[in-house]
Amino acid sequence: MYVSHLQLADYRSYESVNLELEPGISTFVGPNGQGKTNLVEAIGYVASLGSHRVATDTPLVRKGAERAVVRAAITKDGQRAVIELEINPGKANRARLNRAPVTRPREVLGFLRTVLFAPEDLALVKGDPGERRRFLDELLVARAPRFSGVRSDYDRVLKQRNALLKSASAQFFKRREPDLATLDVWNDHLATAGAELLSARLELVAELQPLAAKSYSELTTSGGPPVLQYRSSAAPDESDLPADRARLADLLREALAEVRAQELQRGVSLVGPHRDDLVLSLDDLPAKGYASQGESWSCALALRLAGFELLRSDGDDPVLILDDVFAELDAERRRRLAEHVRHAEQVLVSAAVAEDIPGELRGARFRVQEGAVERE
Amino acid sequence: MYEGAVQNLIDELGRLPGVGPKSAQRLAFHLLAAETADVKRLVNALVEVKERVRFCAICGNVAEESECRICRDARRDAAVICVVEESKDVVAIERTREFRGRYHVLGGAISPIEGVGPDDLRIKELMTRLSDGQVTELILATDPNLEGEATATYLARLVKPMGLKVTRLASGLPVGGDLEYADEVTLGRAFEGRRSLEF
């Protein structure tokens, strides 16, 4: 698949921009702060209904404007679909598919699939567990949009359960008998919803492992390959995690029973997929804290490339977006990364200086300056 | 800001569910322009609803006497109780004309976020009704969302020792619709709850 047309209105720095794109490689070059990342961020937004840079929608709307509009035409197997998203911060966003409104924006998920490399990716290795959980969950949603619903169901259960724990812990500290009659019910729901997410993540990690190891060895000859290990808050040892969903739910239920006293004291849920981590190690040492800057980058890129290979193995090529990553890499890694990605159906590359982009990635070139995009 | 009475009215109307400040203002000026008799009728309706309507002592449904029309009806099957969240759910089920048993209105669903626990719902009253041994089946018809499901699970656990038949309304495909328009969750539930066709 590829994005054949992108139109933005009041999105970030753009008042209005209209862009024809082609399959193959396109590069966006311009000084910092001119809006290169905003372009690729908008494409990523169409794919995931979220930005890779910010958690809320407010910064996406141009200062002074009420709403932003992103319209993208996606060509897949010769067929064209037009997705239009209206971003209304603080209100419900609206989506249209081929000009017809859909009831929920979620319904346009799955039409465009992207894999985005950005300087922020280093956080996959060096950052908090939340970064890695997000990586896994976004990949799950990209593969099967229904996981967007699974994820939000889980979040809702978690919110209700945390609200209950919070009020119970307040009573606990006032030395009153906390009202826990419904805690078992929420445990049940957390276990069922959590087990669905957990089993999908475990399966995903197993599929990513060989792909990540292969990508890593293609990027660098030093160290590795990386080992991916899912660490569940419900079981300290990965080998204890059963593959079966019903047994995972039992495991979560048991783990919740064990931490009950602690949960009441702290007023938050301490077990579940929201407390898990994906532990990355190189040569038996955790990558976080031990790996060098270069190794960390290789590891982060290998994860993204593994995601790309996985999506590709499901069917058609996702759109590959390389946002300002080449400036972060040494010449050897640049060349190897370029070699790896140049055959994808569509590759969008942004860089501050053209010299940062390896020679393998020549293609259509766009100049981005002061909120205007021009083809050279 | 308007002067005294007008602003007062706007504020009061704005407290109603689904009415924002703009709508409240429009309603207020509509009332201001309306005939006095029309406004009096509205006032009477409001006062009357508070004075005359109460909640059925048995099931919690809205009623004009101490017991509601359904609870007073001797033809209704006393062996089956259908548990719903709100009175409007009773009306919805009554429209089907499929159900001949009695109801129990909880007055909401368990939702810790909104501070609603089992004690805030009419669950104690339900347990009293079930204790006389007349009831054989309990139908849980709370909403098919997370809070409704949680309430149903809670009730099912609670009455389990009583040995009643406890059922939950099925969820699945809307009648007369197209399969392709169903969302994944509904379609998934419909698969889970599929039945064998017997002739």
Interface residues (C-beta under 8 A of the other chain):
Chain A: P145 R146 G149 D153 R156 V157 K159 Q160 R161 A163 L164 S167 D179 A181 T182 D184 V185 W186 D188 H189
Chain B: I110 S111 P112 I113 G115 G117 P118 D119 L146 E147 E149 A150 T153 Y154 R157 D183 E184 V185 G188
